[in-house]
């Protein structure tokens, strides 16, 4: 798989999971810090293909992706 973007899934103030994508040159932890996403809110993180498939892990955040769940969330198919 070839990464086109990076992503983070976090829980917002209402407890809903939110997925954000960003340039693959940005470090996951730096993105979280710049956007005031607390580490305790982060559920998963990884990479996104051009087909909108999530995979991998974030070494800077020490969290893995949840490929099926995160892909569904990205594609707007999550419950």
N, C-alpha and C positions, 0 to 999 in steps of 0.2 A: 504494500500500500504506500502511496505517496501522499504526504501531508501537504495540504494547501493552506490550512489555517490551524490555529490552536484554539482551544476552548476551555472554559471553566463552567461548572455547574455549581450554583450556590443557592442557599435558602434565603429568601427575602424576609422582611419583617413579619409577613403574614404566614411564613412557613412554606410558601410555594417555591418549587424549584424553578430557577431561572438559568438559562444557558446563554452565554455570551461568547462570541467568536472574535478573534483578533489576528493580526499579522503574525506569521510564524517566526519572524525575527525577534519578537518580544518575548521575554522570559515570563513564564506563568506567574511567578511570585511578584515580579515587577508590575505586571498588569493588575494583580489583586491589590497591591499597595497603592498604585496610582488611582484606582477606582474605589478605594476604601472598602474593599471586601475583606471582612475579618476571616482569619484562618478557620475559626470555629464554624463559620457559615458554609465553607466549601465542602461539597459533597464528592465531586470528582473533577478530573481534568485530563486533557490529552490532546489529540490531534484530529483533524477533520480532512477527509478526502474531497475531491471535486464532486464525488457522487453523494456527498453529505453523509458519509459513514464515519462514526467516531471510533477511535482506537487508541491504544498506547497508555501512557502515564506521564505525570509531571514529576520530574526529579526535584525541581525547586520547591514544589509544594508537598512532595512525598505522598501523593495520592494517585490512584489508578483511575482509568476510565471504566465506565460500565457500558461496553459497546452497544448492546441492544437497547437498553433504557435511554442512554444519552442520544443515540441515533434517532430514536422515536421522538424524544423531546425536541431535538433540532429540527426534525421534519414536521413538527406540530402534531404528532400522532399520539403523544403521551396522554395518559388518563389525567 
